Amino acid sequence: MHYFVTVDGEEFEVEREGGRLLVNGDPVEADLQSLPGSPVWSLLLDGRSHALLARRRGGGEWDLDVADGPVRVEVLDRAGRAIRELERKVSAERGPQPLRAPMPGMVVKVDVVEGEEVGAGQAIVVVEAMKMENELRSPSPGVVRKLRVEAGQTVEKDQVLVELGPVGGGEEQDDG
């Protein structure tokens, strides 16, 4: 099987054939086992053991708690990657959409200022929910029109956090 694995914004090409694993073409010694009945996984990577707490977000996305802190991971096969690229293209064509809270939580950090130009996938806001920090990223390129939240503020699911406008100053606006 062939996968595209993105860890904190860095993509790796992973190929698994039987017990053999290649990461970006290089052989890697790895074994991943779930502990039955729990969200805990054991990862043996190049002879070192790591415990992971994994929560599936859907769409190939996972939140992992590891010793170094929380990590966002996306795992897609070839078809899933093609679908994701098509979604990004459609999103870019219809223009920037407001960034909304995917779940209730508390804003931990706002990484942008009004008037700042952002790229697709750029970190915009960090929301803590269920003791996990979730880095929310811009779905498409745009300009930060209006910040509707600040650090320390609680938010509800689907609440508009940041209004984005098109790069180049179009005047369309979605008040959410």
C-alpha positions in Angstrom: 0.0 0.0 0.0 1.1 3.5 -0.7 0.3 6.4 1.7 1.0 10.1 2.0 1.5 11.0 5.7 1.6 14.6 6.8 3.0 15.3 10.2 2.8 18.9 11.4 2.8 20.2 7.8 5.6 18.0 6.5 4.6 15.3 4.0 6.2 11.8 3.8 5.6 9.2 1.2 5.2 5.8 2.9 5.1 2.5 1.1 4.3 -0.7 2.9 4.9 -4.1 1.2 4.4 -7.0 3.6 6.7 -6.4 6.6 8.8 -3.8 4.7 8.3 -0.1 5.1 9.8 2.7 3.0 9.6 6.3 4.0 10.5 8.7 1.1 12.2 5.7 -0.5 14.4 4.8 2.6 13.8 1.5 4.5 12.6 2.0 8.0 12.2 -0.5 10.8 8.7 0.1 12.2 5.8 -1.7 13.9 2.6 -0.1 15.0 0.2 -2.1 17.3 -3.0 -0.9 19.0 -3.7 -1.9 22.5 -7.2 -3.6 22.3 -10.0 -1.6 23.7 -8.1 1.6 24.2 -6.9 4.6 22.1 -3.3 3.8 23.0 -0.9 2.5 20.4 2.6 1.2 20.6 5.1 2.3 17.9 8.4 0.6 17.5 10.5 2.9 15.3 14.1 2.1 14.5 14.5 0.0 17.6 12.9 2.7 20.0 9.5 2.2 21.6 7.0 5.0 21.7 3.5 5.1 23.3 0.9 7.1 21.4 -2.6 8.2 22.3 -4.5 8.4 19.0 -7.8 10.0 18.3 -9.3 9.8 14.8 -10.7 13.1 13.5 -12.0 11.7 10.2 -11.0 12.2 6.7 -7.6 10.6 7.3 -6.8 13.1 10.1 -5.6 12.0 13.6 -4.6 13.8 16.7 -1.7 12.1 18.5 -0.4 12.7 22.0 3.2 11.8 22.2 6.0 12.4 24.7 6.9 15.7 22.9 3.3 17.0 23.0 0.3 16.9 20.6 0.8 16.2 16.9 -1.7 16.4 14.0 -1.2 13.7 11.4 -3.0 13.1 8.1 -2.8 9.7 6.4 -4.1 9.4 2.9 -3.9 6.7 0.2 -3.6 7.7 -3.4 -7.3 8.1 -3.9 -7.7 10.1 -0.7 -4.9 12.4 -1.6 -6.5 13.0 -5.1 -9.8 13.9 -3.4 -8.1 16.2 -0.9 -6.3 18.0 -3.7 -9.6 18.4 -5.6 -11.2 19.8 -2.5 -8.4 22.4 -2.1 -8.7 23.4 -5.7 -12.5 23.9 -5.4 -12.0 25.8 -2.1 -9.5 28.1 -3.8 -11.8 28.7 -6.7 -14.8 29.7 -4.6 -12.6 32.0 -2.5 -11.8 32.3 1.2 -14.4 31.1 3.6 -14.6 32.2 7.3 -12.6 30.0 9.7 -15.1 28.4 12.1 -14.6 26.4 15.3 -14.9 22.7 14.6 -15.9 22.0 18.2 -16.6 24.0 21.4 -13.4 24.9 23.2 -11.1 27.8 24.3 -8.9 29.9 22.1 -5.3 29.4 23.2 -3.5 31.4 20.6 -4.2 33.6 17.6 -1.4 33.4 15.1 -2.4 36.2 12.7 -3.4 39.9 12.7 -6.0 41.8 10.8 -4.8 42.7 7.3 -2.3 39.8 7.2 -2.1 37.7 4.0 -2.3 34.0 4.7 -1.5 30.9 2.6 -3.6 27.8 2.3 -2.8 25.5 5.2 -1.2 28.3 7.3 -1.9 28.1 11.1 -4.4 30.8 12.1 -5.9 29.9 15.5 -5.2 27.3 18.2 -8.3 26.0 20.1 -8.1 23.7 23.1 -10.9 21.1 23.3 -10.9 18.0 25.4 -7.4 18.7 26.7 -6.0 18.7 23.1 -4.7 21.7 21.3 -6.1 21.9 17.7 -4.3 24.1 15.3 -6.8 25.5 12.8 -5.4 26.4 9.4 -6.6 28.5 6.5 -8.5 26.4 4.0 -7.3 28.7 1.1 -5.1 31.7 0.5 -6.6 35.0 1.7 -6.3 38.1 3.8 -7.4 38.3 7.4 -10.4 40.7 7.3 -11.5 40.5 10.9 -10.5 38.6 14.0 -13.6 37.7 16.0 -11.8 36.0 18.9 -8.8 36.4 21.2 -6.7 34.1 23.4 -8.6 33.0 26.5 -12.1 33.3 24.9 -14.4 30.3 24.8 -16.1 29.4 21.5 -19.0 27.3 20.4 -19.0 24.8 17.5 -19.3 26.5 14.1 -18.7 30.0 15.6 -16.8 32.2 13.2 -13.3 32.8 14.5 -11.7 34.7 11.7 -13.2 36.3 8.6 -11.0 35.9 5.5 -11.2 37.9 2.3 -9.6 37.4 -1.2 -6.0 38.4 -1.8 -6.1 41.7 -3.7 -8.9 43.3 -1.7 -12.2 42.2 -3.1 -15.1 43.5 -1.0 -17.2 40.3 -0.6 -17.8 39.4 3.1 -19.5 36.5 4.9 -20.7 37.5 8.3 -21.3 33.8 9.2 
